[in-house]
Amino acid sequence: MILTNIESVPGYKILAQYGLVSGSTVRAKNFVLDFGAGIKNTFGGELKSYTELLMESRKEAVNRMKEQAQMMGANAIINVRFATSAVTAGAAEVYAYGTAVKVEPVEG
C-alpha cells in the first residue's frame, strides 16, 4: 500500500478513486507512565514513554486505515493526514485519514 500526504503519487497515474478511508485508536495513559512523566516534567526532558505510546497509536491508526482501503480495492492512499483529540481525562484518540485510490505506474 502506497501512502502519501500529497494529492498524487509521483510516477503513477490514478485509475480510480474510492473515497475517504480512516483509522483510529483511543489510548489511555496509565499510572506508571503518569508518575514517570511527572518526574520528567519537574526536571525536563523528553517523555519517552508518551512518545512511544503515540508512535504505537499512529501505527495502529494507519494500519486500520490501510485495511479499509484494501477492502475497497485500493493500492494507495493519498492526502494522508493525522488528527488527535482528547476523549476524556487521560485518554486521547489518534485519527488517520486520506483518500483511497487505485494507481498504476506511468509508462514512459
Beta strands, then each sheet from edge to edge (+ up, - down):
strand 1: 2-3
strand 2: 12-28
strand 3: 76-88
strand 4: 91-105
sheet 1: 1+ 3+ 4- 2+
end
